[in-house]
């Protein structure tokens, strides 16, 4: 084998490896978008939330009480991460997210103050900002709104219908949701 044959063989090998890696990357990207189109699923997280974009700004989120579950998309580093959550509106129209035993949830560890996110309700996506609420009086007000919503949309092992006089557990967290302009 002479030098030109060795160079030609090396160039072909580089093309084959490069093409294979490029094809694998393309399959991974397409697969992630397909995965994003069907998940989050039950308790399995998803990627991007796809849907019709809402026109806003939204100041009265009362319609959230008509939707059994909401979906939330945050960024975990550069990767989108989405989950199914209870969302609910107070009588004043403010929206909150419900998170039980939240200190053990992956997504909650990625949410900081004034976190940009995307909410999806009934096929429509909303650009939002999240802020964790820790004031006990505000948490109790949000808890009451959650209890009322779950009288209609609760049920099942992961989302039981609470008693109307249910007391907010210490492990329960809530996030205030506002429109992001």
Rosetta constraint file for C-alpha pairs under 8 A:
AtomPair CA 1 CA 5 HARMONIC 6.16 0.50
AtomPair CA 1 CA 6 HARMONIC 6.73 0.50
AtomPair CA 2 CA 6 HARMONIC 6.40 0.50
AtomPair CA 3 CA 7 HARMONIC 6.19 0.50
AtomPair CA 4 CA 8 HARMONIC 6.06 0.50
AtomPair CA 5 CA 9 HARMONIC 6.06 0.50
AtomPair CA 6 CA 10 HARMONIC 6.10 0.50
AtomPair CA 7 CA 11 HARMONIC 6.07 0.50
AtomPair CA 8 CA 12 HARMONIC 6.20 0.50
AtomPair CA 9 CA 13 HARMONIC 6.20 0.50
AtomPair CA 10 CA 14 HARMONIC 6.24 0.50
AtomPair CA 11 CA 15 HARMONIC 6.27 0.50
AtomPair CA 12 CA 16 HARMONIC 6.14 0.50
AtomPair CA 13 CA 17 HARMONIC 6.13 0.50
AtomPair CA 14 CA 18 HARMONIC 5.86 0.50
AtomPair CA 15 CA 19 HARMONIC 5.81 0.50
AtomPair CA 16 CA 20 HARMONIC 6.02 0.50
AtomPair CA 17 CA 21 HARMONIC 6.15 0.50
AtomPair CA 18 CA 22 HARMONIC 6.05 0.50
AtomPair CA 19 CA 23 HARMONIC 6.00 0.50
AtomPair CA 20 CA 24 HARMONIC 6.07 0.50
AtomPair CA 21 CA 25 HARMONIC 6.11 0.50
AtomPair CA 22 CA 26 HARMONIC 6.20 0.50
AtomPair CA 23 CA 27 HARMONIC 6.20 0.50
AtomPair CA 24 CA 28 HARMONIC 6.16 0.50
AtomPair CA 25 CA 29 HARMONIC 6.20 0.50
AtomPair CA 26 CA 30 HARMONIC 6.18 0.50
AtomPair CA 27 CA 31 HARMONIC 5.88 0.50
AtomPair CA 28 CA 32 HARMONIC 6.08 0.50
AtomPair CA 29 CA 33 HARMONIC 6.41 0.50
AtomPair CA 30 CA 34 HARMONIC 6.28 0.50
AtomPair CA 31 CA 35 HARMONIC 6.05 0.50
AtomPair CA 32 CA 36 HARMONIC 6.02 0.50
AtomPair CA 32 CA 47 HARMONIC 7.35 0.50
AtomPair CA 33 CA 37 HARMONIC 6.21 0.50
AtomPair CA 33 CA 47 HARMONIC 7.81 0.50
AtomPair CA 33 CA 48 HARMONIC 7.54 0.50
AtomPair CA 34 CA 38 HARMONIC 6.82 0.50
AtomPair CA 35 CA 39 HARMONIC 6.00 0.50
AtomPair CA 35 CA 46 HARMONIC 6.85 0.50
AtomPair CA 35 CA 47 HARMONIC 7.14 0.50
AtomPair CA 36 CA 40 HARMONIC 7.42 0.50
AtomPair CA 36 CA 46 HARMONIC 5.59 0.50
AtomPair CA 36 CA 47 HARMONIC 4.72 0.50
AtomPair CA 36 CA 48 HARMONIC 5.17 0.50
AtomPair CA 36 CA 49 HARMONIC 6.49 0.50
AtomPair CA 36 CA 50 HARMONIC 7.38 0.50
AtomPair CA 37 CA 48 HARMONIC 7.61 0.50
AtomPair CA 37 CA 49 HARMONIC 7.22 0.50
AtomPair CA 37 CA 50 HARMONIC 6.43 0.50
AtomPair CA 38 CA 46 HARMONIC 7.78 0.50
AtomPair CA 39 CA 44 HARMONIC 7.27 0.50
AtomPair CA 39 CA 45 HARMONIC 6.44 0.50
AtomPair CA 39 CA 46 HARMONIC 4.48 0.50
AtomPair CA 39 CA 47 HARMONIC 7.10 0.50
AtomPair CA 39 CA 82 HARMONIC 7.85 0.50
AtomPair CA 40 CA 44 HARMONIC 5.62 0.50
AtomPair CA 40 CA 45 HARMONIC 4.47 0.50
AtomPair CA 40 CA 46 HARMONIC 4.05 0.50
AtomPair CA 40 CA 47 HARMONIC 7.33 0.50
AtomPair CA 40 CA 71 HARMONIC 7.61 0.50
AtomPair CA 40 CA 82 HARMONIC 6.02 0.50
AtomPair CA 40 CA 83 HARMONIC 5.35 0.50
AtomPair CA 40 CA 84 HARMONIC 6.31 0.50
AtomPair CA 41 CA 45 HARMONIC 6.57 0.50
AtomPair CA 41 CA 46 HARMONIC 7.23 0.50
AtomPair CA 41 CA 83 HARMONIC 7.95 0.50
AtomPair CA 41 CA 84 HARMONIC 7.51 0.50
AtomPair CA 42 CA 84 HARMONIC 6.88 0.50
AtomPair CA 43 CA 83 HARMONIC 7.43 0.50
AtomPair CA 43 CA 84 HARMONIC 7.13 0.50
AtomPair CA 44 CA 83 HARMONIC 7.31 0.50
AtomPair CA 45 CA 81 HARMONIC 6.57 0.50
AtomPair CA 45 CA 82 HARMONIC 5.40 0.50
AtomPair CA 45 CA 83 HARMONIC 4.95 0.50
AtomPair CA 45 CA 84 HARMONIC 7.68 0.50
AtomPair CA 46 CA 80 HARMONIC 7.93 0.50
AtomPair CA 46 CA 81 HARMONIC 5.78 0.50
AtomPair CA 46 CA 82 HARMONIC 4.80 0.50
AtomPair CA 46 CA 83 HARMONIC 6.42 0.50
AtomPair CA 47 CA 73 HARMONIC 7.35 0.50
AtomPair CA 47 CA 79 HARMONIC 7.56 0.50
AtomPair CA 47 CA 80 HARMONIC 4.95 0.50
AtomPair CA 47 CA 81 HARMONIC 4.79 0.50
AtomPair CA 47 CA 82 HARMONIC 5.40 0.50
AtomPair CA 48 CA 73 HARMONIC 6.70 0.50
AtomPair CA 48 CA 80 HARMONIC 5.67 0.50
AtomPair CA 48 CA 81 HARMONIC 6.92 0.50
AtomPair CA 48 CA 82 HARMONIC 6.76 0.50
AtomPair CA 49 CA 71 HARMONIC 7.79 0.50
AtomPair CA 49 CA 72 HARMONIC 7.83 0.50
AtomPair CA 49 CA 73 HARMONIC 6.39 0.50
AtomPair CA 49 CA 82 HARMONIC 7.03 0.50
AtomPair CA 49 CA 118 HARMONIC 7.39 0.50
AtomPair CA 49 CA 119 HARMONIC 7.94 0.50
AtomPair CA 49 CA 120 HARMONIC 6.88 0.50
AtomPair CA 49 CA 125 HARMONIC 7.32 0.50
AtomPair CA 50 CA 123 HARMONIC 7.98 0.50
AtomPair CA 50 CA 125 HARMONIC 7.16 0.50
AtomPair CA 51 CA 120 HARMONIC 7.63 0.50
AtomPair CA 51 CA 123 HARMONIC 5.42 0.50
AtomPair CA 51 CA 124 HARMONIC 5.33 0.50
AtomPair CA 51 CA 125 HARMONIC 5.75 0.50
AtomPair CA 52 CA 123 HARMONIC 6.54 0.50
AtomPair CA 52 CA 124 HARMONIC 4.81 0.50
AtomPair CA 52 CA 125 HARMONIC 5.98 0.50
AtomPair CA 53 CA 124 HARMONIC 5.76 0.50
AtomPair CA 53 CA 125 HARMONIC 4.95 0.50
AtomPair CA 53 CA 126 HARMONIC 6.45 0.50
AtomPair CA 54 CA 124 HARMONIC 6.00 0.50
AtomPair CA 54 CA 125 HARMONIC 5.80 0.50
AtomPair CA 54 CA 126 HARMONIC 5.56 0.50
AtomPair CA 56 CA 179 HARMONIC 7.72 0.50
AtomPair CA 57 CA 179 HARMONIC 6.03 0.50
AtomPair CA 57 CA 180 HARMONIC 7.77 0.50
AtomPair CA 57 CA 181 HARMONIC 7.11 0.50
AtomPair CA 58 CA 178 HARMONIC 7.90 0.50
AtomPair CA 58 CA 179 HARMONIC 5.92 0.50
AtomPair CA 59 CA 93 HARMONIC 7.22 0.50
AtomPair CA 59 CA 94 HARMONIC 7.46 0.50
AtomPair CA 59 CA 178 HARMONIC 7.63 0.50
AtomPair CA 59 CA 179 HARMONIC 7.24 0.50
AtomPair CA 60 CA 92 HARMONIC 7.57 0.50
AtomPair CA 60 CA 93 HARMONIC 4.44 0.50
AtomPair CA 60 CA 94 HARMONIC 6.35 0.50
AtomPair CA 61 CA 89 HARMONIC 5.86 0.50
AtomPair CA 61 CA 93 HARMONIC 4.91 0.50
AtomPair CA 61 CA 94 HARMONIC 5.83 0.50
AtomPair CA 61 CA 95 HARMONIC 5.64 0.50
AtomPair CA 62 CA 66 HARMONIC 7.93 0.50
AtomPair CA 62 CA 88 HARMONIC 7.58 0.50
AtomPair CA 62 CA 89 HARMONIC 5.16 0.50
AtomPair CA 62 CA 90 HARMONIC 7.25 0.50
AtomPair CA 62 CA 91 HARMONIC 7.45 0.50
AtomPair CA 62 CA 92 HARMONIC 7.99 0.50
AtomPair CA 62 CA 93 HARMONIC 4.84 0.50
AtomPair CA 62 CA 94 HARMONIC 7.34 0.50
AtomPair CA 62 CA 95 HARMONIC 7.54 0.50
AtomPair CA 63 CA 67 HARMONIC 7.34 0.50
AtomPair CA 63 CA 89 HARMONIC 7.71 0.50
AtomPair CA 64 CA 70 HARMONIC 7.93 0.50
AtomPair CA 64 CA 87 HARMONIC 6.56 0.50
AtomPair CA 64 CA 88 HARMONIC 5.48 0.50
AtomPair CA 64 CA 89 HARMONIC 6.13 0.50
AtomPair CA 64 CA 95 HARMONIC 7.46 0.50
AtomPair CA 64 CA 121 HARMONIC 7.12 0.50
AtomPair CA 65 CA 87 HARMONIC 7.51 0.50
AtomPair CA 65 CA 88 HARMONIC 5.25 0.50
AtomPair CA 65 CA 89 HARMONIC 6.10 0.50
AtomPair CA 65 CA 149 HARMONIC 5.90 0.50
AtomPair CA 67 CA 121 HARMONIC 6.76 0.50
AtomPair CA 67 CA 122 HARMONIC 6.61 0.50
AtomPair CA 67 CA 153 HARMONIC 7.72 0.50
AtomPair CA 68 CA 86 HARMONIC 7.34 0.50
AtomPair CA 68 CA 153 HARMONIC 5.16 0.50
AtomPair CA 68 CA 154 HARMONIC 7.57 0.50
AtomPair CA 69 CA 84 HARMONIC 6.43 0.50
AtomPair CA 69 CA 85 HARMONIC 5.74 0.50
AtomPair CA 69 CA 86 HARMONIC 5.14 0.50
AtomPair CA 69 CA 87 HARMONIC 6.56 0.50
AtomPair CA 69 CA 121 HARMONIC 7.51 0.50
AtomPair CA 70 CA 84 HARMONIC 5.78 0.50
AtomPair CA 70 CA 85 HARMONIC 5.35 0.50
AtomPair CA 70 CA 86 HARMONIC 5.95 0.50
AtomPair CA 70 CA 87 HARMONIC 5.84 0.50
AtomPair CA 70 CA 119 HARMONIC 6.90 0.50
AtomPair CA 70 CA 120 HARMONIC 5.86 0.50
AtomPair CA 70 CA 121 HARMONIC 5.20 0.50
AtomPair CA 70 CA 122 HARMONIC 7.72 0.50
AtomPair CA 71 CA 82 HARMONIC 6.68 0.50
AtomPair CA 71 CA 83 HARMONIC 5.55 0.50
AtomPair CA 71 CA 84 HARMONIC 4.50 0.50
AtomPair CA 71 CA 85 HARMONIC 5.91 0.50
AtomPair CA 71 CA 119 HARMONIC 5.61 0.50
AtomPair CA 71 CA 120 HARMONIC 4.98 0.50
AtomPair CA 71 CA 121 HARMONIC 6.70 0.50
AtomPair CA 72 CA 82 HARMONIC 5.25 0.50
AtomPair CA 72 CA 83 HARMONIC 5.42 0.50
AtomPair CA 72 CA 84 HARMONIC 6.48 0.50
AtomPair CA 72 CA 85 HARMONIC 7.11 0.50
AtomPair CA 72 CA 117 HARMONIC 7.04 0.50
AtomPair CA 72 CA 118 HARMONIC 5.82 0.50
AtomPair CA 72 CA 119 HARMONIC 4.67 0.50
AtomPair CA 72 CA 120 HARMONIC 6.46 0.50
AtomPair CA 73 CA 80 HARMONIC 6.49 0.50
AtomPair CA 73 CA 81 HARMONIC 5.47 0.50
AtomPair CA 73 CA 82 HARMONIC 4.06 0.50
AtomPair CA 73 CA 83 HARMONIC 6.69 0.50
AtomPair CA 73 CA 117 HARMONIC 5.62 0.50
AtomPair CA 73 CA 118 HARMONIC 5.02 0.50
AtomPair CA 73 CA 119 HARMONIC 6.38 0.50
AtomPair CA 74 CA 80 HARMONIC 5.84 0.50
AtomPair CA 74 CA 81 HARMONIC 5.44 0.50
AtomPair CA 74 CA 82 HARMONIC 6.32 0.50
AtomPair CA 74 CA 107 HARMONIC 7.50 0.50
AtomPair CA 74 CA 110 HARMONIC 7.89 0.50
AtomPair CA 74 CA 111 HARMONIC 7.60 0.50
AtomPair CA 74 CA 116 HARMONIC 7.12 0.50
AtomPair CA 74 CA 117 HARMONIC 4.89 0.50
AtomPair CA 74 CA 118 HARMONIC 6.75 0.50
AtomPair CA 75 CA 79 HARMONIC 5.50 0.50
AtomPair CA 75 CA 80 HARMONIC 4.48 0.50
AtomPair CA 75 CA 81 HARMONIC 5.76 0.50
AtomPair CA 75 CA 110 HARMONIC 7.60 0.50
AtomPair CA 75 CA 117 HARMONIC 7.57 0.50
AtomPair CA 76 CA 80 HARMONIC 6.10 0.50
AtomPair CA 76 CA 81 HARMONIC 6.23 0.50
AtomPair CA 76 CA 107 HARMONIC 7.57 0.50
AtomPair CA 76 CA 110 HARMONIC 6.11 0.50
AtomPair CA 81 CA 107 HARMONIC 7.36 0.50
AtomPair CA 83 CA 107 HARMONIC 7.95 0.50
AtomPair CA 85 CA 97 HARMONIC 6.83 0.50
AtomPair CA 85 CA 98 HARMONIC 6.62 0.50
AtomPair CA 85 CA 99 HARMONIC 7.36 0.50
AtomPair CA 86 CA 97 HARMONIC 5.87 0.50
AtomPair CA 86 CA 98 HARMONIC 5.32 0.50
AtomPair CA 86 CA 99 HARMONIC 7.68 0.50
AtomPair CA 87 CA 95 HARMONIC 6.84 0.50
AtomPair CA 87 CA 96 HARMONIC 5.61 0.50
AtomPair CA 87 CA 97 HARMONIC 4.45 0.50
AtomPair CA 87 CA 98 HARMONIC 6.12 0.50
AtomPair CA 87 CA 146 HARMONIC 7.70 0.50
AtomPair CA 88 CA 95 HARMONIC 5.56 0.50
AtomPair CA 88 CA 96 HARMONIC 5.58 0.50
AtomPair CA 88 CA 97 HARMONIC 6.64 0.50
AtomPair CA 88 CA 145 HARMONIC 6.59 0.50
AtomPair CA 88 CA 146 HARMONIC 5.89 0.50
AtomPair CA 88 CA 149 HARMONIC 6.68 0.50
AtomPair CA 89 CA 93 HARMONIC 5.28 0.50
AtomPair CA 89 CA 94 HARMONIC 5.16 0.50
AtomPair CA 89 CA 95 HARMONIC 4.30 0.50
AtomPair CA 89 CA 96 HARMONIC 6.26 0.50
AtomPair CA 89 CA 142 HARMONIC 7.91 0.50
AtomPair CA 89 CA 145 HARMONIC 6.40 0.50
AtomPair CA 89 CA 146 HARMONIC 7.79 0.50
AtomPair CA 90 CA 94 HARMONIC 5.36 0.50
AtomPair CA 90 CA 95 HARMONIC 6.57 0.50
AtomPair CA 90 CA 96 HARMONIC 7.99 0.50
AtomPair CA 90 CA 141 HARMONIC 7.59 0.50
AtomPair CA 90 CA 142 HARMONIC 6.48 0.50
AtomPair CA 90 CA 145 HARMONIC 5.16 0.50
AtomPair CA 91 CA 145 HARMONIC 7.41 0.50
AtomPair CA 94 CA 176 HARMONIC 7.65 0.50
AtomPair CA 94 CA 177 HARMONIC 7.46 0.50
AtomPair CA 94 CA 178 HARMONIC 7.84 0.50
AtomPair CA 95 CA 176 HARMONIC 6.11 0.50
AtomPair CA 95 CA 177 HARMONIC 5.32 0.50
AtomPair CA 95 CA 178 HARMONIC 7.20 0.50
AtomPair CA 96 CA 142 HARMONIC 6.78 0.50
AtomPair CA 96 CA 174 HARMONIC 6.33 0.50
AtomPair CA 96 CA 175 HARMONIC 5.34 0.50
AtomPair CA 96 CA 176 HARMONIC 4.57 0.50
AtomPair CA 96 CA 177 HARMONIC 5.51 0.50
AtomPair CA 97 CA 174 HARMONIC 5.35 0.50
AtomPair CA 97 CA 175 HARMONIC 5.10 0.50
AtomPair CA 97 CA 176 HARMONIC 6.69 0.50
AtomPair CA 97 CA 177 HARMONIC 7.30 0.50
AtomPair CA 98 CA 146 HARMONIC 7.60 0.50
AtomPair CA 98 CA 172 HARMONIC 7.37 0.50
AtomPair CA 98 CA 173 HARMONIC 6.34 0.50
AtomPair CA 98 CA 174 HARMONIC 5.05 0.50
AtomPair CA 98 CA 175 HARMONIC 7.08 0.50
AtomPair CA 99 CA 172 HARMONIC 5.80 0.50
AtomPair CA 99 CA 173 HARMONIC 5.14 0.50
AtomPair CA 99 CA 174 HARMONIC 6.06 0.50
AtomPair CA 100 CA 171 HARMONIC 5.99 0.50
AtomPair CA 100 CA 172 HARMONIC 4.48 0.50
AtomPair CA 100 CA 173 HARMONIC 6.28 0.50
AtomPair CA 101 CA 105 HARMONIC 7.28 0.50
AtomPair CA 101 CA 171 HARMONIC 4.88 0.50
AtomPair CA 101 CA 172 HARMONIC 5.87 0.50
AtomPair CA 101 CA 173 HARMONIC 7.51 0.50
AtomPair CA 102 CA 108 HARMONIC 6.36 0.50
AtomPair CA 102 CA 171 HARMONIC 6.92 0.50
AtomPair CA 102 CA 172 HARMONIC 6.68 0.50
AtomPair CA 102 CA 173 HARMONIC 6.16 0.50
AtomPair CA 103 CA 108 HARMONIC 6.98 0.50
AtomPair CA 103 CA 109 HARMONIC 7.23 0.50
AtomPair CA 103 CA 171 HARMONIC 7.85 0.50
AtomPair CA 104 CA 108 HARMONIC 7.96 0.50
AtomPair CA 105 CA 109 HARMONIC 6.75 0.50
AtomPair CA 106 CA 110 HARMONIC 7.03 0.50
AtomPair CA 107 CA 111 HARMONIC 6.80 0.50
AtomPair CA 111 CA 115 HARMONIC 5.90 0.50
AtomPair CA 111 CA 130 HARMONIC 7.70 0.50
AtomPair CA 112 CA 131 HARMONIC 7.36 0.50
AtomPair CA 113 CA 130 HARMONIC 7.00 0.50
AtomPair CA 113 CA 131 HARMONIC 5.31 0.50
AtomPair CA 113 CA 132 HARMONIC 7.06 0.50
AtomPair CA 114 CA 129 HARMONIC 5.59 0.50
AtomPair CA 114 CA 130 HARMONIC 5.50 0.50
AtomPair CA 114 CA 131 HARMONIC 5.47 0.50
AtomPair CA 115 CA 129 HARMONIC 5.30 0.50
AtomPair CA 115 CA 130 HARMONIC 5.06 0.50
AtomPair CA 115 CA 131 HARMONIC 6.77 0.50
AtomPair CA 116 CA 127 HARMONIC 7.49 0.50
AtomPair CA 116 CA 128 HARMONIC 5.95 0.50
AtomPair CA 116 CA 129 HARMONIC 4.66 0.50
AtomPair CA 116 CA 130 HARMONIC 6.56 0.50
AtomPair CA 116 CA 180 HARMONIC 7.36 0.50
AtomPair CA 117 CA 127 HARMONIC 6.16 0.50
AtomPair CA 117 CA 128 HARMONIC 5.28 0.50
AtomPair CA 117 CA 129 HARMONIC 5.88 0.50
AtomPair CA 117 CA 130 HARMONIC 7.04 0.50
AtomPair CA 118 CA 125 HARMONIC 6.45 0.50
AtomPair CA 118 CA 126 HARMONIC 5.51 0.50
AtomPair CA 118 CA 127 HARMONIC 4.72 0.50
AtomPair CA 118 CA 128 HARMONIC 5.60 0.50
AtomPair CA 119 CA 125 HARMONIC 5.57 0.50
AtomPair CA 119 CA 126 HARMONIC 5.08 0.50
AtomPair CA 119 CA 127 HARMONIC 6.55 0.50
AtomPair CA 119 CA 128 HARMONIC 6.70 0.50
AtomPair CA 120 CA 124 HARMONIC 5.37 0.50
AtomPair CA 120 CA 125 HARMONIC 4.34 0.50
AtomPair CA 120 CA 126 HARMONIC 6.21 0.50
AtomPair CA 121 CA 125 HARMONIC 6.60 0.50
AtomPair CA 126 CA 179 HARMONIC 7.35 0.50
AtomPair CA 127 CA 179 HARMONIC 6.14 0.50
AtomPair CA 127 CA 180 HARMONIC 5.25 0.50
AtomPair CA 127 CA 181 HARMONIC 7.44 0.50
AtomPair CA 128 CA 177 HARMONIC 6.36 0.50
AtomPair CA 128 CA 178 HARMONIC 5.42 0.50
AtomPair CA 128 CA 179 HARMONIC 4.50 0.50
AtomPair CA 128 CA 180 HARMONIC 4.41 0.50
AtomPair CA 129 CA 177 HARMONIC 5.78 0.50
AtomPair CA 129 CA 178 HARMONIC 5.32 0.50
AtomPair CA 129 CA 179 HARMONIC 6.26 0.50
AtomPair CA 129 CA 180 HARMONIC 5.55 0.50
AtomPair CA 130 CA 175 HARMONIC 5.98 0.50
AtomPair CA 130 CA 176 HARMONIC 5.70 0.50
AtomPair CA 130 CA 177 HARMONIC 4.96 0.50
AtomPair CA 130 CA 178 HARMONIC 6.77 0.50
AtomPair CA 131 CA 175 HARMONIC 5.22 0.50
AtomPair CA 131 CA 176 HARMONIC 5.22 0.50
AtomPair CA 131 CA 177 HARMONIC 6.81 0.50
AtomPair CA 132 CA 173 HARMONIC 7.47 0.50
AtomPair CA 132 CA 174 HARMONIC 5.93 0.50
AtomPair CA 132 CA 175 HARMONIC 4.18 0.50
AtomPair CA 132 CA 176 HARMONIC 6.19 0.50
AtomPair CA 133 CA 138 HARMONIC 7.13 0.50
AtomPair CA 133 CA 139 HARMONIC 6.54 0.50
AtomPair CA 133 CA 173 HARMONIC 7.47 0.50
AtomPair CA 133 CA 174 HARMONIC 5.82 0.50
AtomPair CA 133 CA 175 HARMONIC 5.58 0.50
AtomPair CA 133 CA 176 HARMONIC 6.50 0.50
AtomPair CA 134 CA 138 HARMONIC 7.60 0.50
AtomPair CA 134 CA 139 HARMONIC 6.64 0.50
AtomPair CA 134 CA 173 HARMONIC 7.78 0.50
AtomPair CA 134 CA 174 HARMONIC 7.86 0.50
AtomPair CA 135 CA 139 HARMONIC 6.09 0.50
AtomPair CA 136 CA 140 HARMONIC 6.03 0.50
AtomPair CA 137 CA 141 HARMONIC 6.29 0.50
AtomPair CA 138 CA 142 HARMONIC 6.22 0.50
AtomPair CA 139 CA 143 HARMONIC 5.96 0.50
AtomPair CA 139 CA 173 HARMONIC 7.92 0.50
AtomPair CA 139 CA 174 HARMONIC 6.82 0.50
AtomPair CA 140 CA 144 HARMONIC 6.18 0.50
AtomPair CA 140 CA 168 HARMONIC 6.76 0.50
AtomPair CA 141 CA 145 HARMONIC 6.58 0.50
AtomPair CA 142 CA 146 HARMONIC 6.30 0.50
AtomPair CA 142 CA 174 HARMONIC 7.56 0.50
AtomPair CA 143 CA 147 HARMONIC 6.20 0.50
AtomPair CA 143 CA 168 HARMONIC 6.35 0.50
AtomPair CA 144 CA 148 HARMONIC 6.30 0.50
AtomPair CA 145 CA 149 HARMONIC 6.27 0.50
AtomPair CA 146 CA 150 HARMONIC 6.15 0.50
AtomPair CA 147 CA 151 HARMONIC 6.54 0.50
AtomPair CA 147 CA 161 HARMONIC 7.69 0.50
AtomPair CA 147 CA 162 HARMONIC 6.13 0.50
AtomPair CA 147 CA 163 HARMONIC 7.50 0.50
AtomPair CA 147 CA 164 HARMONIC 6.34 0.50
AtomPair CA 147 CA 166 HARMONIC 7.52 0.50
AtomPair CA 148 CA 152 HARMONIC 7.59 0.50
AtomPair CA 148 CA 164 HARMONIC 7.15 0.50
AtomPair CA 149 CA 153 HARMONIC 6.22 0.50
AtomPair CA 149 CA 154 HARMONIC 7.57 0.50
AtomPair CA 150 CA 154 HARMONIC 4.17 0.50
AtomPair CA 150 CA 155 HARMONIC 7.71 0.50
AtomPair CA 150 CA 160 HARMONIC 7.74 0.50
AtomPair CA 150 CA 161 HARMONIC 5.54 0.50
AtomPair CA 150 CA 162 HARMONIC 6.99 0.50
AtomPair CA 151 CA 161 HARMONIC 5.78 0.50
AtomPair CA 151 CA 162 HARMONIC 7.20 0.50
AtomPair CA 153 CA 161 HARMONIC 7.95 0.50
AtomPair CA 154 CA 159 HARMONIC 5.53 0.50
AtomPair CA 154 CA 160 HARMONIC 5.43 0.50
AtomPair CA 154 CA 161 HARMONIC 4.72 0.50
AtomPair CA 154 CA 162 HARMONIC 7.97 0.50
AtomPair CA 155 CA 159 HARMONIC 5.33 0.50
AtomPair CA 155 CA 160 HARMONIC 4.36 0.50
AtomPair CA 155 CA 161 HARMONIC 5.27 0.50
AtomPair CA 156 CA 160 HARMONIC 5.44 0.50
AtomPair CA 162 CA 166 HARMONIC 6.13 0.50
AtomPair CA 168 CA 172 HARMONIC 6.95 0.50
